[in-house]
Amino acid sequence: MEFQQGHIPVLFEETISLLNLKEGATVVDGTFGGGGHAAAILSAIGPDGLLIAIDRDEAAIARAHRRFGDVPNVRIVHANFGEIQSVLGSLGLHSVDGVLLDLGVSSYQLEDADRGFSYMQDAKLDMRMDRTQQLDAAEVVNTYPREELAEIIRGYGEERWADRIAEFIVREREKHPIQTTSQLVSVIKAAIPHGARRDGPHPAKRTFQAIRIEVNNELRSLPGAIADCAEVLRPGGRLAVITFHSLEDRIVKQEFRRLADPCECPKDFPVCVCGRKPVVRIITRKPVEAPASELEENPRARSAKLRVAERI
């Protein structure tokens, strides 16, 4: 399958294979993005299947309409995948045979300077995946208390200099609002000691990740969204989740484990009395990672991890 240059779906073959799709299946692509995975799903389920393409980004929805708007067995919905139950209800459906979630920021979002996701391009501080929502990066940076900023940068960005970065942000915004990505990058660079900036990733990478996660509520809503996606699967249906950093992967791993073993009885109880039954079985005991051949063509796949669970 051919992809647009610069927008290659990560773990493409592994994801489609592990979804184990059959002709006539109903499948949700909860993060349409550029549509690479969606096209392969359509090919697998055939004309008697149904693809429900969801994305919270209006630009992705516009791409979906351009690419699949005339395809009769595709439904395109502007929504967050966490709303999967209400989306299915609006379409008169209650269950599906597969769900794919490709988490994090997309290549399209990073490469569109106007979106404000990238620390490599100057733009207004925005970072909203859904541009109809009110909260944006500028509001986080300019109004959150110093302690909350530090907690976000440390927790979501795993940034060792979080307290110092938060302090420098507050000091700078007292002079004038921080309105652009380049202004924020300058503040971060000033906050991190020169010696600590010599090696490793770009000094702003972790802070930008943290602010983006806060703006889009990417982690707090993830456990519930995974549970809801598993709930709508028919027996034998599979949920595939691709993550791009350790915080996401840890949540997916823990939620899959909880759904596979929900019993809350003390370990010394001879039999289960809580009545909680397993919802899924875990297909990937260890996350699937990109092979060396894919990394050569698509460096973005370096941090990608795929986990799959099947509804019991």
Secondary structure as UniProt FT lines:
FT   TURN            5..6
FT   TURN            10..11
FT   HELIX           12..19
FT   TURN            23..24
FT   STRAND          26..29
FT   TURN            33..34
FT   HELIX           36..45
FT   TURN            47..48
FT   STRAND          50..55
FT   HELIX           58..68
FT   TURN            69..70
FT   TURN            72..73
FT   STRAND          74..78
FT   HELIX           81..83
FT   HELIX           84..90
FT   TURN            91..92
FT   STRAND          96..102
FT   HELIX           107..111
FT   HELIX           113..115
FT   TURN            119..120
FT   TURN            131..132
FT   HELIX           137..143
FT   HELIX           146..157
FT   TURN            160..161
FT   HELIX           162..175
FT   HELIX           181..191
FT   HELIX           194..197
FT   TURN            203..204
FT   HELIX           205..216
FT   TURN            217..221
FT   HELIX           222..231
FT   STRAND          233..243
FT   HELIX           246..260
FT   TURN            267..268
FT   STRAND          280..282
FT   STRAND          288..289
FT   HELIX           292..297
FT   HELIX           299..303
FT   STRAND          305..311
//
